[in-house]
Amino acid sequence: MSLDKIQNRDITKALDIIVARGAPIHANRVLSTIKQACNYGMSQGSLQKNPASNIRSRDIGGLEKPRERFLTMDESWKIF
């Protein structure tokens, strides 16, 4: 399949497979990488439009919650 024939439904189908495997956050990362690659393709003239531009990560893998974890003083000293 040539780059110009890729549509957003092709991308969402591929991302749905990743989510079905139990890796929704990974699907968000893959979507981000696809968007960057398509933007680069547009800047180089290989693509006329970015087929991933209208796909939102919250619709694919969901919203990611910030973590509450931080290092204790003892843990931070072990780094040094």
N, C-alpha and C positions, 0 to 999 in steps of 0.2 A: 504494500500500500504506500503510495506516495504521501509526502507530508501534507500537501494541499487537500487530500481527501479525508484526513483525520477530522472527526467531528467531536463535539463535546460528549455525545452519548457513547462514543468509543472509549473516551477517557473515563467516564463515570462507570462504565461496565468493568473496566480493568481495576478501578479503585474499589468497586464493590466486592471483587474477588479478594482483595487484600483485607477488607473489613470482615468478610465472611470467615477468614482464617483467624480472626480474633485480634487483629492488629490495627485498630482504628487510628491510633496516633501515627503509626507508620504510614497509613494511607494519606494523612494530612501532610506528612513530610514528602511523600512521593508527588502529591499534587503540587506542592510548592516548587519542587524541582522541575516538574513538567512545565509549569508556568514560566519559570526562568529560562528553560531551554527554548520554549516557543517565542518568548520575547527576544532572545538572542537570534533565533531564526528570522524573526521579523526585521531586526536591525541589520541582518546580513542580506536581506532580500530573498531568502528562501521561502518565507511564508508571507502571505498577504494579511492574515489575521491570526490571532491567538485563540485557538479553539478552547483553551482552558480558562480564559479570562473571566467568564461568567460563572464558573464553578466555585462555590464557597466551601471552605473546609468544614464549616458547621453542618453542611448538608451531606458531607461524605463521612468523616470520622467523628464529628461532633466537636463541641467546644472542649478545649483542654483546660483543666483546672490547675492553677498554680500550686506548687508543692509547698508544704509547710515546714519541710525539713531544713535544718541548718546544723553546722558542726558545733559540737561542744568545745570548750576550751581545751580539754584533754585531746580530742580528736584533731583540733587544729595544730597543736604542738607536735603531733606525730608526723605531720607533713614536713616539718622542718627537721 
